[in-house]
Amino acid sequence: MKTLSLKLEDQIFSDTEVVIATVKKTRNRYINEAVDYYNRFNKRKILARQLMKESKLVQEESMSVLAEFERISHED
């Protein structure tokens, strides 16, 4: 495990203290779970952007292949 120093805005700290008292978790556990959740959220956003970018790159070729399949199916 890594140790780090963290500065939180006063309001965020106060809100966090209320929540961790309610959910009965340690501050460390709560912050670890929050960072893990936010990491997974952002990884999904990054992946979605990457897939959109790659989809746009192959869009023209995909439409060309689709048109060729349609042409072949109409010949039968």
C-alpha positions in Angstrom: 0.0 0.0 0.0 1.1 3.5 -0.7 0.9 6.4 1.7 0.0 9.8 0.5 -0.9 13.2 1.8 -4.3 14.5 0.8 -5.7 18.0 1.0 -9.5 18.1 0.8 -11.7 21.2 0.6 -13.3 21.9 4.0 -16.8 21.2 2.7 -15.8 17.9 1.1 -14.1 16.8 4.3 -17.2 17.7 6.4 -19.5 15.8 4.0 -17.2 12.8 4.0 -17.1 12.7 7.8 -20.9 12.7 7.9 -21.1 9.9 5.3 -18.5 7.6 6.8 -20.1 7.9 10.2 -23.4 6.9 8.7 -22.0 4.0 6.6 -19.6 2.9 9.4 -16.5 2.8 7.3 -13.0 4.1 8.0 -12.0 7.3 6.2 -9.2 5.4 4.5 -11.5 2.6 3.2 -14.1 5.1 2.1 -11.5 7.2 0.1 -10.0 4.0 -1.4 -13.5 2.9 -2.6 -14.3 6.4 -3.9 -11.0 6.6 -5.9 -11.5 3.0 -7.2 -15.1 3.9 -8.4 -13.9 7.1 -10.0 -11.0 5.3 -11.8 -13.5 2.7 -13.2 -15.9 5.4 -14.3 -13.1 7.3 -16.1 -11.7 4.2 -17.7 -15.1 3.5 -19.2 -15.3 7.1 -20.5 -11.8 6.8 -22.0 -12.8 3.4 -23.7 -16.0 4.9 -25.0 -14.1 7.8 -26.6 -11.6 5.4 -28.1 -14.2 3.2 -29.5 -16.0 6.2 -31.0 -12.8 7.4 -32.6 -12.0 4.0 -34.0 -15.5 3.5 -35.2 -15.3 6.8 -37.2 -12.0 5.6 -38.7 -13.6 2.4 -40.2 -17.1 3.9 -40.9 -16.4 4.5 -44.6 -14.9 1.1 -45.2 -17.8 -0.6 -43.3 -20.3 1.3 -45.5 -18.4 0.1 -48.6 -18.5 -3.5 -47.5 -22.2 -3.2 -46.7 -23.0 -1.8 -50.1 -21.1 -4.7 -51.7 -23.0 -7.3 -49.7 -26.3 -5.6 -50.7 -25.2 -5.6 -54.3 -24.4 -9.3 -54.1 -27.6 -10.2 -52.4 -29.7 -8.4 -55.1 -27.9 -10.3 -57.9 -29.2 -13.7 -56.6 
